[in-house]
C-alpha cells in the first residue's frame, strides 16, 4: 500500500502521513484509532505496549 492510499483512508495528506511514518511528528489519537481499526489490531499493539495484536472488546 502506498502512503497516498493510506493517507486517503486516514483522511490526511500524504505529506502528513509520511511525517508519521518517519516519526517526525506524534500521531494524534484519532489517527492511531483509525490505523488500529484498519489493521484490526489494538492501539496498544501499535504503540509497542503489548505483543498481542488482538483488540480487546
PyMOL CGO cylinders between C-alpha atoms (Angstrom):
from pymol import cmd
from pymol.cgo import CYLINDER

trace = [
    CYLINDER, 0.00, 0.00, 0.00, 1.29, 3.44, -0.83, 0.3, 1, 1, 1, 1, 1, 1,
    CYLINDER, 1.29, 3.44, -0.83, 1.47, 6.38, 1.53, 0.3, 1, 1, 1, 1, 1, 1,
    CYLINDER, 1.47, 6.38, 1.53, -1.08, 8.14, -0.67, 0.3, 1, 1, 1, 1, 1, 1,
    CYLINDER, -1.08, 8.14, -0.67, -3.53, 5.25, -0.34, 0.3, 1, 1, 1, 1, 1, 1,
    CYLINDER, -3.53, 5.25, -0.34, -3.13, 5.10, 3.44, 0.3, 1, 1, 1, 1, 1, 1,
    CYLINDER, -3.13, 5.10, 3.44, -3.42, 8.87, 3.76, 0.3, 1, 1, 1, 1, 1, 1,
    CYLINDER, -3.42, 8.87, 3.76, -6.74, 8.71, 1.90, 0.3, 1, 1, 1, 1, 1, 1,
    CYLINDER, -6.74, 8.71, 1.90, -8.02, 6.07, 4.35, 0.3, 1, 1, 1, 1, 1, 1,
    CYLINDER, -8.02, 6.07, 4.35, -6.88, 8.20, 7.30, 0.3, 1, 1, 1, 1, 1, 1,
    CYLINDER, -6.88, 8.20, 7.30, -8.20, 11.41, 5.69, 0.3, 1, 1, 1, 1, 1, 1,
    CYLINDER, -8.20, 11.41, 5.69, -4.89, 13.27, 5.90, 0.3, 1, 1, 1, 1, 1, 1,
    CYLINDER, -4.89, 13.27, 5.90, -2.36, 14.38, 3.32, 0.3, 1, 1, 1, 1, 1, 1,
    CYLINDER, -2.36, 14.38, 3.32, 0.39, 12.09, 2.06, 0.3, 1, 1, 1, 1, 1, 1,
    CYLINDER, 0.39, 12.09, 2.06, 2.96, 14.51, 3.48, 0.3, 1, 1, 1, 1, 1, 1,
    CYLINDER, 2.96, 14.51, 3.48, 1.40, 14.34, 6.96, 0.3, 1, 1, 1, 1, 1, 1,
    CYLINDER, 1.40, 14.34, 6.96, 1.27, 10.53, 6.80, 0.3, 1, 1, 1, 1, 1, 1,
    CYLINDER, 1.27, 10.53, 6.80, 4.91, 10.46, 5.70, 0.3, 1, 1, 1, 1, 1, 1,
    CYLINDER, 4.91, 10.46, 5.70, 5.78, 12.54, 8.77, 0.3, 1, 1, 1, 1, 1, 1,
    CYLINDER, 5.78, 12.54, 8.77, 4.01, 9.96, 10.96, 0.3, 1, 1, 1, 1, 1, 1,
    CYLINDER, 4.01, 9.96, 10.96, 5.96, 7.09, 9.36, 0.3, 1, 1, 1, 1, 1, 1,
    CYLINDER, 5.96, 7.09, 9.36, 9.29, 8.84, 9.81, 0.3, 1, 1, 1, 1, 1, 1,
    CYLINDER, 9.29, 8.84, 9.81, 8.48, 9.74, 13.40, 0.3, 1, 1, 1, 1, 1, 1,
    CYLINDER, 8.48, 9.74, 13.40, 8.85, 13.45, 12.73, 0.3, 1, 1, 1, 1, 1, 1,
    CYLINDER, 8.85, 13.45, 12.73, 5.54, 14.15, 14.49, 0.3, 1, 1, 1, 1, 1, 1,
    CYLINDER, 5.54, 14.15, 14.49, 3.47, 12.25, 17.04, 0.3, 1, 1, 1, 1, 1, 1,
    CYLINDER, 3.47, 12.25, 17.04, 0.43, 10.52, 15.64, 0.3, 1, 1, 1, 1, 1, 1,
    CYLINDER, 0.43, 10.52, 15.64, -2.79, 12.00, 17.03, 0.3, 1, 1, 1, 1, 1, 1,
    CYLINDER, -2.79, 12.00, 17.03, -5.07, 9.67, 18.97, 0.3, 1, 1, 1, 1, 1, 1,
    CYLINDER, -5.07, 9.67, 18.97, -7.83, 9.75, 16.34, 0.3, 1, 1, 1, 1, 1, 1,
    CYLINDER, -7.83, 9.75, 16.34, -5.35, 8.64, 13.67, 0.3, 1, 1, 1, 1, 1, 1,
    CYLINDER, -5.35, 8.64, 13.67, -3.98, 5.86, 15.91, 0.3, 1, 1, 1, 1, 1, 1,
    CYLINDER, -3.98, 5.86, 15.91, -7.52, 4.58, 16.37, 0.3, 1, 1, 1, 1, 1, 1,
    CYLINDER, -7.52, 4.58, 16.37, -8.15, 4.63, 12.60, 0.3, 1, 1, 1, 1, 1, 1,
    CYLINDER, -8.15, 4.63, 12.60, -4.86, 2.77, 11.98, 0.3, 1, 1, 1, 1, 1, 1,
    CYLINDER, -4.86, 2.77, 11.98, -5.69, 0.16, 14.62, 0.3, 1, 1, 1, 1, 1, 1,
    CYLINDER, -5.69, 0.16, 14.62, -9.19, -0.32, 13.23, 0.3, 1, 1, 1, 1, 1, 1,
    CYLINDER, -9.19, -0.32, 13.23, -7.90, -0.61, 9.66, 0.3, 1, 1, 1, 1, 1, 1,
    CYLINDER, -7.90, -0.61, 9.66, -5.27, -3.21, 10.61, 0.3, 1, 1, 1, 1, 1, 1,
    CYLINDER, -5.27, -3.21, 10.61, -7.61, -4.92, 13.10, 0.3, 1, 1, 1, 1, 1, 1,
    CYLINDER, -7.61, -4.92, 13.10, -5.14, -4.59, 15.97, 0.3, 1, 1, 1, 1, 1, 1,
    CYLINDER, -5.14, -4.59, 15.97, -5.17, -2.74, 19.27, 0.3, 1, 1, 1, 1, 1, 1,
    CYLINDER, -5.17, -2.74, 19.27, -3.72, 0.73, 19.74, 0.3, 1, 1, 1, 1, 1, 1,
    CYLINDER, -3.72, 0.73, 19.74, -1.50, -0.75, 22.46, 0.3, 1, 1, 1, 1, 1, 1,
    CYLINDER, -1.50, -0.75, 22.46, -0.06, -3.12, 19.85, 0.3, 1, 1, 1, 1, 1, 1,
    CYLINDER, -0.06, -3.12, 19.85, 0.69, -0.21, 17.51, 0.3, 1, 1, 1, 1, 1, 1,
    CYLINDER, 0.69, -0.21, 17.51, 2.38, 1.63, 20.36, 0.3, 1, 1, 1, 1, 1, 1,
    CYLINDER, 2.38, 1.63, 20.36, 4.51, -1.38, 21.30, 0.3, 1, 1, 1, 1, 1, 1,
    CYLINDER, 4.51, -1.38, 21.30, 2.86, -1.77, 24.72, 0.3, 1, 1, 1, 1, 1, 1,
    CYLINDER, 2.86, -1.77, 24.72, 1.93, -5.39, 24.01, 0.3, 1, 1, 1, 1, 1, 1,
    CYLINDER, 1.93, -5.39, 24.01, 2.96, -8.20, 21.71, 0.3, 1, 1, 1, 1, 1, 1,
    CYLINDER, 2.96, -8.20, 21.71, -0.66, -9.30, 21.42, 0.3, 1, 1, 1, 1, 1, 1,
    CYLINDER, -0.66, -9.30, 21.42, -2.24, -7.72, 18.33, 0.3, 1, 1, 1, 1, 1, 1,
    CYLINDER, -2.24, -7.72, 18.33, -5.79, -8.72, 19.31, 0.3, 1, 1, 1, 1, 1, 1,
    CYLINDER, -5.79, -8.72, 19.31, -8.24, -5.99, 20.09, 0.3, 1, 1, 1, 1, 1, 1,
    CYLINDER, -8.24, -5.99, 20.09, -9.99, -6.15, 23.47, 0.3, 1, 1, 1, 1, 1, 1,
    CYLINDER, -9.99, -6.15, 23.47, -13.72, -5.73, 23.08, 0.3, 1, 1, 1, 1, 1, 1,
]
cmd.load_cgo(trace, "trace")
